[in-house]
Every structure is written in structure tokens, then in C-alpha cells.
Amino acid sequence: MLGDVHLPSLLAVINLATIIVLAVGYVMIRRGNKGAHRKVMICAAVLGVAFMVIYLTYHLAAGLAKFGGQGFIRPIYFTLLTAHIIAATIAAPLVPYTIFRGLAGHYEQHRRAARWAWPIWFFVASSGIIIYVMVMLIWPDKGP
């Protein structure tokens, strides 16, 4: 908690905002509006940094949330969680690389990297919301 803010909920809101901003950034570059694309993707980067700071702060203090689901949903959850972790691990260096290539004006390198970075980042943000809903809202751990 940060005052009255439930940090996992705040992280889910940041993920939702990231999904929206990433979608807008994609549309802007497809329409050829490089200026708007740049602004929107800088916003996405700021959201990403805010997410990481809050995420690390929260989990260093609170530990990891435990999944309380049983039966058929358990392997589904852990498969999604594994894919999410792998994708986030790939995104962690790839997204900043892509952003810095664009900011530096190395547009061909930026485009090549963005073909991978954008869908991976979008998946990480989307799966993060699904994981939040599963762990915090539908199947929270009830304890022993």
C-alpha cells in the first residue's frame, strides 16, 4: 500500500495505460505521423520506468503473490506466468535498445528492433493484467 493505493492495482492500471499507448504509437507510425509516434512512445517508456520502479519496490517489500487456483486452471496460470516472465526478460533490454535507436536517429535499426520489441512489450503488458486478475481477483491465495 502507498497511502490508500493498492500497488498491484496501480501496476495493472499502468499496464492498461501502456497497452493503450503502445496501440496508439503503432497506429501513429502506420499513418506516417513520426512526431506523434515519438511522443507517444516516450510516454510508453515513462510508463515502463514507473512500472519497474513500483514493481520492484512492491515485491522487495511484499514478496511474491501466491496463486490460489486449483485444478485445471493451475497449469494454465503457470504456463502464462512462465511465458510472461520469459517475454519480460527479453523485453527488458530490447525495449530500451529500440527506444534509444529511435531517439538517436538510427531509424533502420529502430525499425528492425521494433518489429520484435513492440509485440513482446504488448504481450508483457497484456499478460501482466491477466495475471493480476487471476492472482488478485479470481484466485487469490487464502493461506494455509
BANU-181658 format. One record per residue (C-alpha): x, y, z; residue in three letters. Coordinates in nm, 2 decimals, padded with zeros to 4 digits, always signed. Layout:
N
<atom px="X" py="Y" pz="Z" code="ALA"/>
...
END
This chain:
144
<atom px="+00.00" py="+00.00" pz="+00.00" code="MET"/>
<atom px="+00.11" py="+00.36" pz="-00.07" code="LEU"/>
<atom px="-00.14" py="+00.56" pz="+00.13" code="GLY"/>
<atom px="-00.47" py="+00.42" pz="+00.01" code="ASP"/>
<atom px="-00.33" py="+00.29" pz="-00.32" code="VAL"/>
<atom px="-00.31" py="-00.09" pz="-00.36" code="HIS"/>
<atom px="+00.01" py="-00.12" pz="-00.55" code="LEU"/>
<atom px="-00.08" py="-00.43" pz="-00.76" code="PRO"/>
<atom px="-00.39" py="-00.25" pz="-00.87" code="SER"/>
<atom px="-00.18" py="+00.06" pz="-00.97" code="LEU"/>
<atom px="+00.06" py="-00.17" pz="-01.16" code="LEU"/>
<atom px="-00.24" py="-00.31" pz="-01.35" code="ALA"/>
<atom px="-00.36" py="+00.04" pz="-01.44" code="VAL"/>
<atom px="-00.01" py="+00.13" pz="-01.56" code="ILE"/>
<atom px="-00.02" py="-00.19" pz="-01.77" code="ASN"/>
<atom px="-00.35" py="-00.09" pz="-01.92" code="LEU"/>
<atom px="-00.22" py="+00.26" pz="-01.99" code="ALA"/>
<atom px="+00.08" py="+00.10" pz="-02.16" code="THR"/>
<atom px="-00.13" py="-00.12" pz="-02.38" code="ILE"/>
<atom px="-00.33" py="+00.19" pz="-02.49" code="ILE"/>
<atom px="-00.02" py="+00.40" pz="-02.55" code="VAL"/>
<atom px="+00.15" py="+00.12" pz="-02.74" code="LEU"/>
<atom px="-00.16" py="+00.08" pz="-02.97" code="ALA"/>
<atom px="-00.17" py="+00.45" pz="-03.03" code="VAL"/>
<atom px="+00.20" py="+00.46" pz="-03.11" code="GLY"/>
<atom px="+00.16" py="+00.17" pz="-03.36" code="TYR"/>
<atom px="-00.13" py="+00.35" pz="-03.53" code="VAL"/>
<atom px="+00.07" py="+00.68" pz="-03.54" code="MET"/>
<atom px="+00.37" py="+00.52" pz="-03.71" code="ILE"/>
<atom px="+00.15" py="+00.33" pz="-03.96" code="ARG"/>
<atom px="-00.01" py="+00.66" pz="-04.05" code="ARG"/>
<atom px="+00.33" py="+00.81" pz="-04.10" code="GLY"/>
<atom px="+00.30" py="+01.05" pz="-03.81" code="ASN"/>
<atom px="+00.65" py="+01.02" pz="-03.68" code="LYS"/>
<atom px="+00.62" py="+01.32" pz="-03.44" code="GLY"/>
<atom px="+00.32" py="+01.18" pz="-03.27" code="ALA"/>
<atom px="+00.47" py="+00.83" pz="-03.27" code="HIS"/>
<atom px="+00.78" py="+00.96" pz="-03.09" code="ARG"/>
<atom px="+00.58" py="+01.15" pz="-02.82" code="LYS"/>
<atom px="+00.35" py="+00.85" pz="-02.76" code="VAL"/>
<atom px="+00.64" py="+00.60" pz="-02.74" code="MET"/>
<atom px="+00.83" py="+00.83" pz="-02.50" code="ILE"/>
<atom px="+00.51" py="+00.82" pz="-02.28" code="CYS"/>
<atom px="+00.52" py="+00.44" pz="-02.31" code="ALA"/>
<atom px="+00.88" py="+00.44" pz="-02.19" code="ALA"/>
<atom px="+00.80" py="+00.67" pz="-01.89" code="VAL"/>
<atom px="+00.51" py="+00.43" pz="-01.81" code="LEU"/>
<atom px="+00.76" py="+00.14" pz="-01.83" code="GLY"/>
<atom px="+01.01" py="+00.30" pz="-01.60" code="VAL"/>
<atom px="+00.73" py="+00.39" pz="-01.35" code="ALA"/>
<atom px="+00.61" py="+00.03" pz="-01.37" code="PHE"/>
<atom px="+00.95" py="-00.11" pz="-01.30" code="MET"/>
<atom px="+01.02" py="+00.12" pz="-01.00" code="VAL"/>
<atom px="+00.68" py="+00.04" pz="-00.84" code="ILE"/>
<atom px="+00.70" py="-00.33" pz="-00.92" code="TYR"/>
<atom px="+01.05" py="-00.37" pz="-00.77" code="LEU"/>
<atom px="+00.96" py="-00.16" pz="-00.47" code="THR"/>
<atom px="+00.64" py="-00.35" pz="-00.40" code="TYR"/>
<atom px="+00.79" py="-00.70" pz="-00.45" code="HIS"/>
<atom px="+01.10" py="-00.63" pz="-00.25" code="LEU"/>
<atom px="+00.88" py="-00.53" pz="+00.04" code="ALA"/>
<atom px="+00.58" py="-00.77" pz="+00.00" code="ALA"/>
<atom px="+00.74" py="-01.07" pz="-00.17" code="GLY"/>
<atom px="+00.56" py="-01.26" pz="-00.45" code="LEU"/>
<atom px="+00.19" py="-01.30" pz="-00.46" code="ALA"/>
<atom px="+00.07" py="-01.67" pz="-00.44" code="LYS"/>
<atom px="-00.17" py="-01.82" pz="-00.68" code="PHE"/>
<atom px="-00.47" py="-01.99" pz="-00.50" code="GLY"/>
<atom px="-00.63" py="-02.16" pz="-00.80" code="GLY"/>
<atom px="-00.66" py="-02.54" pz="-00.80" code="GLN"/>
<atom px="-00.74" py="-02.80" pz="-01.07" code="GLY"/>
<atom px="-00.74" py="-02.72" pz="-01.44" code="PHE"/>
<atom px="-00.65" py="-02.35" pz="-01.40" code="ILE"/>
<atom px="-00.32" py="-02.41" pz="-01.22" code="ARG"/>
<atom px="-00.12" py="-02.53" pz="-01.53" code="PRO"/>
<atom px="-00.29" py="-02.26" pz="-01.74" code="ILE"/>
<atom px="-00.18" py="-01.99" pz="-01.49" code="TYR"/>
<atom px="+00.18" py="-02.12" pz="-01.46" code="PHE"/>
<atom px="+00.21" py="-02.15" pz="-01.84" code="THR"/>
<atom px="+00.10" py="-01.79" pz="-01.88" code="LEU"/>
<atom px="+00.33" py="-01.68" pz="-01.60" code="LEU"/>
<atom px="+00.63" py="-01.86" pz="-01.75" code="THR"/>
<atom px="+00.56" py="-01.70" pz="-02.09" code="ALA"/>
<atom px="+00.52" py="-01.36" pz="-01.93" code="HIS"/>
<atom px="+00.85" py="-01.39" pz="-01.74" code="ILE"/>
<atom px="+01.04" py="-01.51" pz="-02.04" code="ILE"/>
<atom px="+00.89" py="-01.22" pz="-02.26" code="ALA"/>
<atom px="+00.96" py="-00.96" pz="-01.98" code="ALA"/>
<atom px="+01.32" py="-01.09" pz="-01.96" code="THR"/>
<atom px="+01.36" py="-01.04" pz="-02.34" code="ILE"/>
<atom px="+01.18" py="-00.70" pz="-02.33" code="ALA"/>
<atom px="+01.39" py="-00.56" pz="-02.05" code="ALA"/>
<atom px="+01.70" py="-00.50" pz="-02.27" code="PRO"/>
<atom px="+01.52" py="-00.50" pz="-02.61" code="LEU"/>
<atom px="+01.28" py="-00.21" pz="-02.54" code="VAL"/>
<atom px="+01.54" py="+00.04" pz="-02.42" code="PRO"/>
<atom px="+01.76" py="-00.06" pz="-02.71" code="TYR"/>
<atom px="+01.48" py="+00.01" pz="-02.96" code="THR"/>
<atom px="+01.39" py="+00.34" pz="-02.79" code="ILE"/>
<atom px="+01.75" py="+00.46" pz="-02.79" code="PHE"/>
<atom px="+01.79" py="+00.36" pz="-03.16" code="ARG"/>
<atom px="+01.49" py="+00.58" pz="-03.25" code="GLY"/>
<atom px="+01.59" py="+00.87" pz="-03.03" code="LEU"/>
<atom px="+01.94" py="+00.86" pz="-03.18" code="ALA"/>
<atom px="+01.80" py="+00.87" pz="-03.53" code="GLY"/>
<atom px="+01.91" py="+00.52" pz="-03.63" code="HIS"/>
<atom px="+01.58" py="+00.45" pz="-03.78" code="TYR"/>
<atom px="+01.66" py="+00.13" pz="-03.97" code="GLU"/>
<atom px="+01.80" py="-00.03" pz="-03.66" code="GLN"/>
<atom px="+01.50" py="+00.11" pz="-03.47" code="HIS"/>
<atom px="+01.25" py="-00.04" pz="-03.72" code="ARG"/>
<atom px="+01.42" py="-00.38" pz="-03.71" code="ARG"/>
<atom px="+01.42" py="-00.40" pz="-03.33" code="ALA"/>
<atom px="+01.07" py="-00.26" pz="-03.30" code="ALA"/>
<atom px="+00.93" py="-00.55" pz="-03.51" code="ARG"/>
<atom px="+01.02" py="-00.76" pz="-03.21" code="TRP"/>
<atom px="+01.01" py="-00.52" pz="-02.92" code="ALA"/>
<atom px="+00.66" py="-00.39" pz="-02.98" code="TRP"/>
<atom px="+00.47" py="-00.72" pz="-02.98" code="PRO"/>
<atom px="+00.68" py="-00.86" pz="-02.69" code="ILE"/>
<atom px="+00.61" py="-00.54" pz="-02.49" code="TRP"/>
<atom px="+00.24" py="-00.55" pz="-02.57" code="PHE"/>
<atom px="+00.23" py="-00.92" pz="-02.47" code="PHE"/>
<atom px="+00.40" py="-00.85" pz="-02.14" code="VAL"/>
<atom px="+00.17" py="-00.56" pz="-02.05" code="ALA"/>
<atom px="-00.14" py="-00.77" pz="-02.15" code="SER"/>
<atom px="-00.04" py="-01.09" pz="-01.98" code="SER"/>
<atom px="+00.05" py="-00.88" pz="-01.67" code="GLY"/>
<atom px="-00.31" py="-00.77" pz="-01.64" code="ILE"/>
<atom px="-00.44" py="-01.12" pz="-01.69" code="ILE"/>
<atom px="-00.20" py="-01.25" pz="-01.42" code="ILE"/>
<atom px="-00.31" py="-00.97" pz="-01.19" code="TYR"/>
<atom px="-00.68" py="-01.06" pz="-01.24" code="VAL"/>
<atom px="-00.61" py="-01.43" pz="-01.18" code="MET"/>
<atom px="-00.39" py="-01.39" pz="-00.87" code="VAL"/>
<atom px="-00.55" py="-01.09" pz="-00.70" code="MET"/>
<atom px="-00.92" py="-01.10" pz="-00.80" code="LEU"/>
<atom px="-01.03" py="-01.45" pz="-00.91" code="ILE"/>
<atom px="-00.79" py="-01.70" pz="-00.73" code="TRP"/>
<atom px="-00.60" py="-01.52" pz="-00.45" code="PRO"/>
<atom px="-00.42" py="-01.75" pz="-00.21" code="ASP"/>
<atom px="-00.63" py="-01.80" pz="+00.10" code="LYS"/>
<atom px="-00.33" py="-01.91" pz="+00.31" code="GLY"/>
<atom px="-00.30" py="-02.24" pz="+00.50" code="PRO"/>
END
